[in-house]
Amino acid sequence: MAYERSESTGAEDGADTTALALKILVAGGFGVGKTTLVGAVSEIRPLRTEEQLSRAGESVDDTGGVDQKTTTTVAMDFGRITIRSGLSLYLFGTPGQDRFWFLWDELSQGALGAVVLADTRRLEDCFPAVDYFEHRKIPFVVAVNCFTGARTYGAADVSRALDLDRGTPVVLCDARDRDSGKEVLIRLVEYAGRMHTARLLDTVG
C-alpha cells in the first residue's frame, strides 16, 4: 500500500500532525468537476493551476456539453482533507485534456488509488481515465457527478456502459458538496485498502 508518514511536531505551532497521509488522484474528462471536487473537500486553500481557455485551444479541446466553462487545469489541483484523526488524504486533480496526459505518470507515482469523475452527458470522456488505471492496476472508484438536467443512471448501468471490472465501485455524488465528496473518498480508501491487502496476500501466498 502506498503511503507517506509525517512526524508529529505538535499542533501548537501550526505544523501538520498527520501520522498517515495517502495520495489520491482525482481524474476524469474535461469539465467533469475535478477542480470543483478538490476545492469543495479540501481543508486548506487548494492549489490550482487554471488558465483561461484560448482560441488556440478550440481546435483541440472538446467543450461540447460544457459550453459555460471558461478555464482549464494545465498542471494539477492540490488539496488536503483529514478523514479521521491521524489519517489525511493528499488530493491531486489531474488535467483533463489529452495534451496534458504526460503529467499523469508523474502524478500517479505512489498513489493509493483514484477517483474517476464521470458526467452521464459525456460518459465516453472518462474512458481514457478508466483504461489508464485499469492497465496500471491502480484501484479506483467511478463517481458520477450529478449535474443539473443530466439523465440519472443507476450504478449498474454506468458500470455496464464503462465495461468496468467486476467489483469496481460506482457511486453518485455532487462535486460541489463537501460531505458528498468526502463519502466518495472514504469509499475509495476502503476499496483500495481491500485491493492492496488482497494483492499482498496473493504475493506472500
N, CA, C and O of each residue as an XYZ file, in Angstrom:
820
protein
N       0.840     -1.190      0.000
C       0.000      0.000      0.000
C       0.878      1.245      0.000
O       1.811      1.337      0.799
N       0.602      2.194     -0.872
C       1.435      3.382     -0.983
C       0.965      4.436      0.003
O      -0.215      4.782      0.045
N       1.883      4.933      0.780
C       1.541      6.000      1.704
C       2.792      6.725      2.135
O       3.911      6.267      1.905
N       2.581      7.881      2.772
C       3.680      8.641      3.328
C       3.407      8.879      4.801
O       2.266      9.101      5.205
N       4.468      8.832      5.600
C       4.344      9.151      7.008
C       4.972     10.516      7.271
O       5.988     10.863      6.668
N       4.367     11.287      8.169
C       4.965     12.552      8.573
C       4.999     12.599     10.086
O       4.027     12.229     10.746
N       6.088     13.043     10.626
C       6.239     13.064     12.078
C       5.408     14.177     12.687
O       5.315     15.265     12.119
N       4.802     13.916     13.841
C       4.040     14.928     14.551
C       4.986     15.872     15.264
O       5.886     15.437     15.982
N       4.779     17.177     15.063
C       5.601     18.170     15.728
C       4.786     19.017     16.681
O       5.277     20.009     17.218
N       3.533     18.624     16.891
C       2.690     19.348     17.828
C       1.810     20.350     17.117
O       2.258     21.074     16.228
N       0.540     20.385     17.522
C      -0.417     21.264     16.853
C      -0.248     22.715     17.269
O      -0.742     23.613     16.588
N       0.461     22.965     18.407
C       0.532     24.320     18.910
C       1.305     25.256     17.992
O       1.075     26.464     18.034
N       2.205     24.752     17.171
C       2.963     25.603     16.257
C       2.377     25.610     14.850
O       2.973     26.160     13.923
N       1.200     24.995     14.698
C       0.521     25.007     13.409
C       1.056     24.004     12.424
O       0.669     24.027     11.256
N       1.943     23.112     12.862
C       2.533     22.135     11.951
C       1.554     21.012     11.662
O       0.610     20.781     12.417
N       1.791     20.323     10.567
C       0.983     19.170     10.197
C       1.265     18.034     11.164
O       2.408     17.594     11.289
N       0.220     17.548     11.858
C       0.388     16.484     12.843
C      -0.073     15.147     12.299
O      -0.294     14.210     13.067
N      -0.222     15.043     10.988
C      -0.704     13.823     10.365
C       0.259     12.668     10.589
O       1.463     12.816     10.379
N      -0.258     11.517     11.013
C       0.567     10.328     11.174
C       0.636      9.543      9.876
O       1.649      8.911      9.577
N      -0.436      9.586      9.111
C      -0.500      8.832      7.862
C      -1.178      9.685      6.797
O      -2.287     10.179      7.003
N      -0.514      9.855      5.667
C      -1.064     10.648      4.573
C      -1.075      9.803      3.310
O      -0.037      9.285      2.898
N      -2.236      9.662      2.697
C      -2.396      8.861      1.490
C      -2.561      9.771      0.281
O      -3.237     10.798      0.346
N      -1.942      9.383     -0.808
C      -2.031     10.146     -2.044
C      -3.157      9.614     -2.912
O      -3.205      8.426     -3.230
N      -4.064     10.508     -3.293
C      -5.230     10.152     -4.088
C      -5.279     11.021     -5.335
O      -5.048     12.228     -5.261
N      -5.577     10.414     -6.484
C      -5.762     11.170     -7.715
C      -7.249     11.392     -7.968
O      -8.078     10.539     -7.654
N      -7.570     12.537     -8.534
C      -8.936     12.831     -8.975
C      -8.850     13.079    -10.480
O      -8.275     14.074    -10.922
N      -9.424     12.172    -11.255
C      -9.261     12.198    -12.711
C     -10.628     12.217    -13.393
O     -11.674     12.171    -12.745
N     -10.578     12.286    -14.721
C     -11.815     12.306    -15.497
C     -11.664     13.213    -16.695
O     -10.599     13.783    -16.930
N     -12.731     13.342    -17.446
C     -12.702     14.137    -18.666
C     -12.699     15.631    -18.418
O     -12.792     16.092    -17.280
N     -12.591     16.368    -19.495
C     -12.573     17.828    -19.463
C     -13.904     18.360    -18.946
O     -14.962     17.998    -19.459
N     -13.850     19.232    -17.918
C     -15.057     19.879    -17.423
C     -15.959     19.015    -16.587
O     -17.132     19.348    -16.419
N     -15.454     17.899    -16.046
C     -16.312     16.971    -15.310
C     -16.473     17.344    -13.838
O     -17.362     16.827    -13.162
N     -15.608     18.248    -13.333
C     -15.757     18.683    -11.952
C     -14.597     18.341    -11.031
O     -14.760     18.344     -9.811
N     -13.440     18.048    -11.585
C     -12.286     17.660    -10.762
C     -11.829     18.805     -9.852
O     -11.637     18.617     -8.650
N     -11.661     19.979    -10.437
C     -11.247     21.140     -9.647
C     -12.295     21.475     -8.599
O     -11.957     21.846     -7.475
N     -13.555     21.347     -8.960
C     -14.650     21.628     -8.026
C     -14.614     20.677     -6.840
O     -14.768     21.108     -5.697
N     -14.413     19.380     -7.098
C     -14.382     18.389     -6.026
C     -13.224     18.649     -5.067
O     -13.412     18.663     -3.850
N     -12.023     18.857     -5.616
C     -10.865     19.102     -4.760
C     -11.086     20.347     -3.907
O     -10.781     20.350     -2.714
N     -11.613     21.394     -4.515
C     -11.859     22.628     -3.780
C     -12.935     22.485     -2.716
O     -12.853     23.106     -1.656
N     -13.949     21.664     -3.001
C     -15.061     21.505     -2.060
C     -14.648     20.758     -0.792
O     -15.106     21.094      0.300
N     -13.796     19.758     -0.926
C     -13.456     18.923      0.229
C     -12.194     19.372      0.943
O     -11.986     18.997      2.098
N     -11.347     20.159      0.300
C     -10.054     20.497      0.887
C     -10.211     21.382      2.113
O     -10.976     22.346      2.107
N      -9.472     21.038      3.166
C      -9.490     21.832      4.392
C      -8.433     22.935      4.364
O      -8.383     23.772      5.265
N      -7.601     22.937      3.347
C      -6.655     24.016      3.128
C      -7.049     24.724      1.847
O      -7.834     24.201      1.055
N      -6.506     25.909      1.644
C      -6.784     26.605      0.390
C      -6.164     25.795     -0.746
O      -4.947     25.609     -0.769
N      -6.970     25.311     -1.685
C      -6.424     24.422     -2.720
C      -5.496     25.150     -3.669
O      -5.686     26.324     -3.985
N      -4.484     24.417     -4.115
C      -3.601     24.915     -5.166
C      -4.257     24.615     -6.498
O      -4.664     23.483     -6.756
N      -4.359     25.619     -7.335
C      -4.970     25.432     -8.643
C      -4.053     25.970     -9.720
O      -3.361     26.966     -9.512
N      -4.043     25.326    -10.853
C      -3.228     25.774    -11.992
C      -4.149     25.970    -13.188
O      -3.956     25.364    -14.242
N      -5.134     26.811    -13.015
C      -6.115     27.051    -14.080
C      -5.705     28.235    -14.946
O      -5.158     29.229    -14.470
N      -5.985     28.091    -16.215
C      -5.758     29.158    -17.179
C      -7.030     29.354    -18.001
O      -7.835     28.433    -18.145
N      -7.200     30.543    -18.529
C      -8.347     30.831    -19.374
C      -8.277     30.017    -20.661
O      -7.207     29.862    -21.249
N      -9.408     29.505    -21.088
C      -9.467     28.839    -22.387
C      -9.172     29.866    -23.480
O      -9.654     30.998    -23.436
N      -8.384     29.454    -24.445
C      -7.992     30.364    -25.516
C      -8.530     29.893    -26.854
O      -8.950     28.745    -27.002
N      -8.513     30.781    -27.814
C      -8.942     30.411    -29.161
C      -8.014     29.373    -29.754
O      -8.435     28.542    -30.560
N      -6.743     29.417    -29.355
C      -5.779     28.445    -29.881
C      -6.138     27.024    -29.477
O      -5.809     26.067    -30.178
N      -6.822     26.894    -28.330
C      -7.176     25.565    -27.854
C      -8.499     25.054    -28.379
O      -8.860     23.904    -28.130
N      -9.236     25.895    -29.108
C     -10.547     25.491    -29.595
C     -10.469     24.290    -30.523
O     -11.395     23.482    -30.573
N      -9.366     24.167    -31.261
C      -9.247     23.087    -32.230
C      -8.921     21.747    -31.587
O      -9.059     20.706    -32.230
N      -8.482     21.758    -30.303
C      -8.089     20.512    -29.640
C      -8.922     20.190    -28.411
O      -8.940     19.041    -27.970
N      -9.611     21.175    -27.845
C     -10.430     20.953    -26.651
C     -11.892     20.826    -27.031
O     -12.466     21.732    -27.635
N     -12.495     19.700    -26.676
C     -13.913     19.478    -26.949
C     -14.716     20.064    -25.801
O     -14.736     19.499    -24.708
N     -15.373     21.181    -26.032
C     -16.162     21.833    -24.989
C     -17.650     21.551    -25.130
O     -18.470     22.188    -24.469
N     -17.996     20.610    -25.979
C     -19.396     20.233    -26.128
C     -19.973     19.743    -24.817
O     -19.412     18.848    -24.185
N     -21.085     20.319    -24.403
C     -21.724     19.932    -23.148
C     -21.226     20.716    -21.954
O     -21.832     20.667    -20.884
N     -20.122     21.447    -22.122
C     -19.598     22.291    -21.037
C     -19.301     23.674    -21.607
O     -18.222     24.228    -21.399
N     -20.262     24.213    -22.319
C     -20.079     25.469    -23.036
C     -19.804     26.652    -22.108
O     -19.214     27.646    -22.532
N     -20.230     26.552    -20.834
C     -20.042     27.656    -19.907
C     -18.671     27.647    -19.260
O     -18.330     28.583    -18.537
N     -17.876     26.614    -19.501
C     -16.559     26.516    -18.881
C     -15.594     27.492    -19.545
O     -15.480     27.518    -20.770
N     -14.895     28.300    -18.734
C     -14.004     29.327    -19.269
C     -12.548     29.100    -18.899
O     -11.667     29.772    -19.436
N     -12.273     28.160    -17.985
C     -10.897     27.898    -17.570
C     -10.607     26.411    -17.658
O     -11.521     25.594    -17.764
N      -9.314     26.064    -17.614
C      -8.916     24.664    -17.654
C      -7.670     24.459    -16.806
O      -6.828     25.351    -16.705
N      -7.553     23.282    -16.195
C      -6.371     22.938    -15.406
C      -5.245     22.534    -16.356
O      -5.433     21.689    -17.232
N      -4.071     23.147    -16.173
C      -2.962     22.867    -17.082
C      -1.853     22.061    -16.416
O      -0.919     21.635    -17.095
N      -1.929     21.845    -15.126
C      -0.931     21.009    -14.438
C      -1.628     20.089    -13.454
O      -1.715     18.883    -13.685
N      -2.127     20.650    -12.354
C      -2.833     19.835    -11.381
C      -3.554     20.741    -10.397
O      -3.274     21.936    -10.301
N      -4.485     20.144     -9.671
C      -5.067     20.759     -8.485
C      -4.512     20.011     -7.285
O      -4.182     18.830     -7.388
N      -4.408     20.687     -6.153
C      -3.926     20.020     -4.955
C      -4.723     20.488     -3.757
O      -4.978     21.680     -3.583
N      -5.119     19.511     -2.922
C      -5.819     19.823     -1.681
C      -5.552     18.752     -0.647
O      -4.906     17.745     -0.935
N      -6.048     18.969      0.550
C      -5.854     18.004      1.632
C      -7.122     17.936      2.475
O      -7.767     18.953      2.732
N      -7.469     16.726      2.899
C      -8.616     16.532      3.777
C      -8.264     15.492      4.823
O      -7.658     14.466      4.515
N      -8.648     15.764      6.061
C      -8.460     14.805      7.147
C      -9.710     13.939      7.245
O     -10.807     14.442      7.488
N      -9.536     12.642      7.055
C     -10.660     11.711      7.120
C     -11.008     11.378      8.564
O     -12.180     11.321      8.936
N      -9.992     11.161      9.359
C     -10.145     10.939     10.802
C      -8.821     11.299     11.457
O      -7.838     11.575     10.769
N      -8.794     11.297     12.772
C      -7.569     11.644     13.485
C      -6.421     10.731     13.042
O      -6.524      9.506     13.113
N      -5.350     11.336     12.594
C      -4.185     10.561     12.182
C      -4.209     10.071     10.755
O      -3.285      9.371     10.342
N      -5.239     10.412      9.972
C      -5.315      9.973      8.584
C      -5.787     11.119      7.694
O      -6.908     11.607      7.834
N      -4.934     11.532      6.798
C      -5.274     12.585      5.839
C      -5.055     12.090      4.418
O      -4.275     11.171      4.169
N      -5.760     12.719      3.506
C      -5.602     12.415      2.085
C      -5.047     13.642      1.385
O      -5.539     14.756      1.560
N      -4.008     13.414      0.586
C      -3.485     14.455     -0.290
C      -4.095     14.239     -1.658
O      -3.896     13.191     -2.274
N      -4.837     15.223     -2.137
C      -5.605     15.088     -3.373
C      -4.904     15.791     -4.528
O      -4.541     16.964     -4.436
N      -4.722     15.050     -5.616
C      -4.094     15.597     -6.809
C      -5.079     15.482     -7.967
O      -5.347     14.384     -8.454
N      -5.614     16.614     -8.405
C      -6.509     16.624     -9.545
C      -5.720     16.659    -10.832
O      -4.841     17.502    -11.003
N      -6.028     15.745    -11.743
C      -5.278     15.651    -12.994
C      -5.893     16.552    -14.064
O      -7.092     16.828    -14.022
N      -5.090     17.011    -15.017
C      -5.653     17.761    -16.145
C      -6.473     16.833    -17.037
O      -6.161     15.649    -17.169
N      -7.518     17.379    -17.643
C      -8.433     16.537    -18.397
C      -8.133     16.387    -19.871
O      -8.540     15.397    -20.479
N      -7.424     17.350    -20.472
C      -7.212     17.290    -21.916
C      -6.086     16.332    -22.282
O      -5.138     16.133    -21.522
N      -6.216     15.749    -23.458
C      -5.237     14.767    -23.938
C      -3.813     15.304    -23.919
O      -2.882     14.577    -23.574
N      -3.636     16.558    -24.284
C      -2.285     17.081    -24.456
C      -1.528     17.236    -23.142
O      -0.320     17.475    -23.145
N      -2.233     17.101    -22.018
C      -1.572     17.207    -20.713
C      -1.406     15.854    -20.037
O      -0.991     15.791    -18.880
N      -1.724     14.772    -20.740
C      -1.676     13.457    -20.093
C      -0.276     12.980    -19.753
O      -0.115     12.036    -18.980
N       0.739     13.622    -20.320
C       2.104     13.224    -19.965
C       2.373     13.462    -18.473
O       3.307     12.892    -17.908
N       1.545     14.312    -17.837
C       1.706     14.581    -16.410
C       1.154     13.452    -15.544
O       1.518     13.337    -14.374
N       0.283     12.620    -16.105
C      -0.381     11.597    -15.303
C       0.607     10.606    -14.707
O       0.459     10.207    -13.551
N       1.608     10.203    -15.474
C       2.568      9.225    -14.971
C       3.303      9.750    -13.743
O       3.561      9.001    -12.801
N       3.638     11.027    -13.756
C       4.301     11.624    -12.600
C       3.354     11.695    -11.417
O       3.730     11.351    -10.296
N       2.130     12.140    -11.657
C       1.172     12.307    -10.570
C       0.756     10.975     -9.956
O       0.450     10.919     -8.765
N       0.738      9.903    -10.745
C       0.237      8.620    -10.247
C       1.252      7.863     -9.402
O       0.886      6.906     -8.719
N       2.524      8.271     -9.431
C       3.528      7.566     -8.650
C       3.236      7.672     -7.152
O       3.091      8.768     -6.611
N       3.153      6.518     -6.497
C       2.901      6.489     -5.068
C       1.452      6.668     -4.660
O       1.158      6.779     -3.469
N       0.526      6.699     -5.633
C      -0.887      6.910     -5.303
C      -1.530      5.639     -4.769
O      -1.305      4.552     -5.302
N      -2.324      5.775     -3.726
C      -3.090      4.655     -3.197
C      -4.189      4.249     -4.174
O      -4.447      3.062     -4.372
N      -4.827      5.235     -4.777
C      -5.929      4.968     -5.691
C      -6.409      6.249     -6.330
O      -5.779      7.297     -6.184
N      -7.530      6.173     -7.044
C      -8.025      7.318     -7.802
C      -9.547      7.365     -7.796
O     -10.226      6.345     -7.679
N     -10.046      8.566     -7.926
C     -11.470      8.810     -8.181
C     -11.589      9.217     -9.640
O     -10.953     10.181    -10.066
N     -12.393      8.499    -10.410
C     -12.671      8.878    -11.799
C     -14.052      9.521    -11.823
O     -15.066      8.844    -11.658
N     -14.080     10.828    -12.031
C     -15.354     11.530    -12.107
C     -15.970     11.326    -13.486
O     -15.274     11.340    -14.501
N     -17.285     11.138    -13.503
C     -17.991     10.899    -14.759
C     -19.205     11.809    -14.860
O     -19.845     12.126    -13.858
N     -19.509     12.219    -16.070
C     -20.685     13.014    -16.398
C     -21.516     12.186    -17.364
O     -21.041     11.852    -18.450
N     -22.743     11.848    -16.994
C     -23.547     10.961    -17.839
C     -23.878     11.587    -19.189
O     -24.270     10.878    -20.116
N     -23.726     12.896    -19.312
C     -23.960     13.544    -20.613
C     -22.793     13.319    -21.564
O     -22.950     13.422    -22.781
N     -21.613     13.008    -21.005
C     -20.399     12.788    -21.795
C     -19.633     11.616    -21.181
O     -18.445     11.719    -20.873
N     -20.345     10.503    -21.013
C     -19.778      9.368    -20.298
C     -18.518      8.835    -20.964
O     -17.614      8.338    -20.293
N     -18.463      8.942    -22.288
C     -17.298      8.422    -23.012
C     -16.015      9.166    -22.663
O     -14.922      8.653    -22.906
N     -16.127     10.363    -22.097
C     -14.939     11.156    -21.775
C     -14.101     10.549    -20.647
O     -12.926     10.885    -20.501
N     -14.695      9.663    -19.854
C     -13.920      9.081    -18.753
C     -13.310      7.729    -19.130
O     -12.624      7.115    -18.313
N     -13.554      7.257    -20.365
C     -12.937      6.002    -20.808
C     -11.412      6.020    -20.684
O     -10.833      5.061    -20.173
N     -10.740      7.098    -21.145
C      -9.278      7.090    -21.036
C      -8.775      6.949    -19.608
O      -7.798      6.241    -19.366
N      -9.432      7.617    -18.652
C      -9.012      7.517    -17.252
C      -9.237      6.105    -16.724
O      -8.385      5.560    -16.022
N     -10.381      5.512    -17.058
C     -10.669      4.136    -16.638
C      -9.604      3.193    -17.183
O      -9.063      2.369    -16.446
N      -9.301      3.313    -18.477
C      -8.282      2.457    -19.095
C      -6.923      2.661    -18.434
O      -6.196      1.699    -18.187
N      -6.588      3.902    -18.153
C      -5.277      4.214    -17.564
C      -5.094      3.488    -16.229
O      -4.070      2.842    -16.009
N      -6.066      3.591    -15.355
C      -5.929      2.996    -14.027
C      -6.074      1.471    -14.055
O      -5.416      0.769    -13.287
N      -6.934      0.964    -14.940
C      -7.043     -0.490    -15.063
C      -5.731     -1.098    -15.527
O      -5.278     -2.095    -14.965
N      -5.121     -0.514    -16.537
C      -3.878     -1.072    -17.095
C      -2.729     -1.010    -16.101
O      -1.835     -1.855    -16.132
N      -2.746     -0.016    -15.219
C      -1.668      0.125    -14.236
C      -2.029     -0.479    -12.884
O      -1.278     -0.369    -11.914
N      -3.200     -1.122    -12.842
C      -3.673     -1.799    -11.629
C      -3.705     -0.858    -10.424
O      -3.355     -1.241     -9.307
N      -4.129      0.372    -10.676
C      -4.341      1.346     -9.608
C      -5.817      1.306     -9.240
O      -6.659      1.592    -10.091
N      -6.162      0.958     -7.991
C      -7.576      0.885     -7.606
C      -8.275      2.237     -7.807
O      -7.701      3.291     -7.534
N      -9.514      2.185     -8.286
C     -10.259      3.426     -8.475
C     -11.748      3.187     -8.289
O     -12.239      2.065     -8.415
N     -12.449      4.260     -7.988
C     -13.908      4.241     -7.980
C     -14.381      5.238     -9.028
O     -13.711      6.236     -9.291
N     -15.525      4.967     -9.617
C     -16.147      5.907    -10.537
C     -17.210      6.682     -9.765
O     -18.131      6.103     -9.189
N     -17.061      8.004     -9.767
C     -18.015      8.872     -9.076
C     -18.790      9.659    -10.121
O     -18.222     10.500    -10.818
N     -20.068      9.390    -10.229
C     -20.914     10.065    -11.214
C     -21.345     11.411    -10.642
O     -22.116     11.473     -9.685
N     -20.846     12.467    -11.231
C     -21.181     13.815    -10.785
C     -22.561     14.173    -11.333
O     -22.743     14.286    -12.545
N     -23.510     14.347    -10.454
C     -24.914     14.530    -10.857
C     -25.183     15.986    -11.225
O     -25.601     16.784    -10.385
N     -24.938     16.321    -12.490
C     -25.188     17.667    -12.981
C     -26.684     17.915    -13.123
O     -27.448     17.004    -13.443
N     -27.090     19.149    -12.884
C     -28.482     19.529    -13.052
C     -28.906     19.322    -14.498
O     -28.240     19.787    -15.424
N     -30.010     18.626    -14.683
C     -30.531     18.392    -16.024
C     -29.996     17.158    -16.710
O     -30.490     16.770    -17.769
N     -28.975     16.527    -16.111
C     -28.418     15.312    -16.716
C     -29.321     14.122    -16.406
O     -29.949     14.068    -15.348
N     -29.382     13.185    -17.322
C     -30.181     11.992    -17.108
C     -29.576     11.159    -15.987
O     -28.358     10.994    -15.912
N     -30.429     10.640    -15.124
C     -29.969      9.850    -13.988
C     -29.845      8.379    -14.379
O     -30.789      7.777    -14.891
N     -28.669      7.816    -14.130
C     -28.418      6.401    -14.385
C     -28.063      5.725    -13.065
O     -27.464      6.343    -12.185
N     -28.435      4.459    -12.933
C     -28.049      3.698    -11.766
C     -26.604      3.268    -11.856
O     -26.003      3.295    -12.930
N     -26.044      2.870    -10.717
C     -24.647      2.444    -10.676
C     -24.399      1.266    -11.607
O     -23.361      1.206    -12.267
N     -25.331      0.341    -11.667
C     -25.164     -0.836    -12.525
C     -25.138     -0.446    -13.998
O     -24.380     -1.019    -14.781
N     -25.969      0.531    -14.380
C     -25.997      0.991    -15.779
C     -24.659      1.616    -16.176
O     -24.131      1.352    -17.257
N     -24.117      2.456    -15.276
C     -22.841      3.108    -15.552
C     -21.721      2.071    -15.639
O     -20.850      2.155    -16.505
N     -21.755      1.099    -14.735
C     -20.735      0.049    -14.728
C     -20.735     -0.720    -16.040
O     -19.673     -1.007    -16.592
N     -21.921     -1.056    -16.547
C     -22.020     -1.773    -17.825
C     -21.557     -0.897    -18.981
O     -20.851     -1.365    -19.875
N     -21.955      0.383    -18.963
C     -21.600      1.283    -20.056
C     -20.090      1.486    -20.150
O     -19.549      1.651    -21.243
N     -19.411      1.474    -19.000
C     -17.967      1.676    -18.982
C     -17.199      0.357    -19.021
O     -15.969      0.344    -19.066
N     -17.945     -0.759    -19.004
C     -17.317     -2.086    -19.039
C     -16.272     -2.232    -17.930
O     -15.144     -2.664    -18.169
N     -16.675     -1.863    -16.715
C     -15.753     -1.893    -15.585
C     -15.485     -3.314    -15.124
O     -16.329     -4.196    -15.277
N     -14.312     -3.529    -14.562
C     -14.006     -4.817    -13.954
C     -14.992     -5.072    -12.818
O     -15.427     -4.144    -12.136
N     -15.331     -6.324    -12.630
C     -16.293     -6.676    -11.595
C     -15.793     -6.209    -10.226
O     -14.637     -6.431     -9.867
N     -16.667     -5.569     -9.482
C     -16.326     -5.112     -8.146
C     -15.884     -3.669     -8.064
O     -15.806     -3.108     -6.971
N     -15.588     -3.045     -9.220
C     -15.198     -1.639     -9.194
C     -16.382     -0.783     -8.755
O     -17.419     -0.796     -9.418
N     -16.256     -0.040     -7.656
C     -17.400      0.723     -7.140
C     -17.811      1.878     -8.052
O     -16.969      2.550     -8.649
N     -19.115      2.090     -8.144
C     -19.678      3.254     -8.823
C     -20.593      3.953     -7.834
O     -21.513      3.336     -7.297
N     -20.350      5.232     -7.588
C     -21.146      5.985     -6.616
C     -21.647      7.268     -7.274
O     -21.036      7.779     -8.212
N     -22.756      7.774     -6.772
C     -23.292      9.055     -7.224
C     -22.818     10.144     -6.273
O     -22.705      9.912     -5.069
N     -22.540     11.333     -6.808
C     -22.059     12.397     -5.938
C     -22.424     13.763     -6.504
O     -22.853     13.900     -7.649
N     -22.239     14.756     -5.659
C     -22.326     16.155     -6.069
C     -20.967     16.763     -5.760
O     -20.641     16.983     -4.593
N     -20.171     17.036     -6.784
C     -18.798     17.503     -6.590
C     -18.728     18.834     -5.857
O     -17.667     19.206     -5.355
N     -19.834     19.551     -5.787
C     -19.844     20.846     -5.100
C     -20.024     20.699     -3.605
O     -19.765     21.637     -2.852
N     -20.467     19.526     -3.166
C     -20.832     19.318     -1.768
C     -19.709     18.606     -1.010
O     -19.275     17.529     -1.419
N     -19.242     19.194      0.079
C     -18.120     18.635      0.835
C     -18.430     17.242      1.368
O     -17.614     16.329      1.234
N     -19.615     17.072      1.976
C     -19.957     15.776      2.563
C     -20.055     14.700      1.494
O     -19.615     13.569      1.704
N     -20.633     15.049      0.344
C     -20.755     14.092     -0.753
C     -19.379     13.683     -1.257
O     -19.118     12.500     -1.479
N     -18.504     14.659     -1.437
C     -17.154     14.357     -1.889
C     -16.388     13.526     -0.886
O     -15.640     12.623     -1.261
N     -16.569     13.827      0.392
C     -15.878     13.068      1.435
C     -16.309     11.615      1.432
O     -15.481     10.725      1.626
N     -17.596     11.358      1.215
C     -18.078      9.978      1.164
C     -17.440      9.216      0.004
O     -17.119      8.035      0.135
N     -17.257      9.891     -1.130
C     -16.586      9.252     -2.269
C     -15.172      8.857     -1.881
O     -14.734      7.749     -2.190
N     -14.454      9.741     -1.211
C     -13.068      9.475     -0.828
C     -12.966      8.348      0.192
O     -12.054      7.523      0.125
N     -13.895      8.315      1.128
C     -13.910      7.225      2.108
C     -14.144      5.891      1.406
O     -13.500      4.891      1.721
N     -15.071      5.889      0.452
C     -15.357      4.667     -0.303
C     -14.104      4.196     -1.052
O     -13.811      3.002     -1.107
N     -13.380      5.152     -1.621
C     -12.156      4.803     -2.339
C     -11.112      4.216     -1.406
O     -10.514      3.188     -1.725
N     -10.879      4.844     -0.262
C      -9.866      4.366      0.683
C     -10.189      2.951      1.134
O      -9.299      2.106      1.222
N     -11.465      2.688      1.421
C     -11.866      1.345      1.854
C     -11.626      0.323      0.747
O     -11.093     -0.760      0.989
N     -12.028      0.685     -0.474
C     -11.875     -0.241     -1.603
C     -10.404     -0.470     -1.926
O      -9.976     -1.611     -2.102
N      -9.631      0.605     -2.005
C      -8.215      0.478     -2.325
C      -7.485     -0.315     -1.251
O      -6.581     -1.093     -1.558
N      -7.869     -0.122     -0.002
C      -7.250     -0.879      1.078
C      -7.475     -2.374      0.917
O      -6.566     -3.178      1.122
N      -8.700     -2.736      0.547
C      -9.000     -4.158      0.335
C      -8.208     -4.714     -0.847
O      -7.702     -5.835     -0.790
N      -8.105     -3.925     -1.916
C      -7.387     -4.384     -3.104
C      -5.902     -4.584     -2.817
O      -5.323     -5.599     -3.206
N      -5.295     -3.627     -2.144
C      -3.873     -3.743     -1.838
C      -3.600     -4.899     -0.877
O      -2.589     -5.590     -1.004
N      -4.494     -5.107      0.075
C      -4.337     -6.223      1.013
C      -4.432     -7.557      0.282
O      -3.638     -8.464      0.528
N      -5.407     -7.673     -0.619
C      -5.581     -8.912     -1.376
C      -4.355     -9.204     -2.233
O      -3.933    -10.356     -2.330
N      -3.779     -8.179     -2.854
C      -2.594     -8.365     -3.685
C      -1.397     -8.793     -2.834
O      -0.583     -9.615     -3.255
N      -1.305     -8.227     -1.641
C      -0.201     -8.580     -0.737
C      -0.316    -10.033     -0.313
O       0.682    -10.752     -0.258
N      -1.537    -10.466     -0.014
C      -1.752    -11.857      0.388
C      -1.454    -12.805     -0.761
O      -0.913    -13.890     -0.553
N      -1.810    -12.391     -1.988
C      -1.503    -13.229     -3.152
C       0.013    -13.370     -3.333
O       0.511    -14.427     -3.720
N       0.732    -12.278     -3.043
C       2.179    -12.292     -3.221
C       2.854    -13.206     -2.211
O       3.742    -13.978     -2.572
N       2.443    -13.128     -0.946
C       3.086    -13.944      0.096
C       2.569    -15.367      0.091
O       3.210    -16.275      0.621
N       1.367    -15.562     -0.533
C       0.803    -16.903     -0.572
C       1.436    -17.766     -1.626
O       1.062    -18.929     -1.779
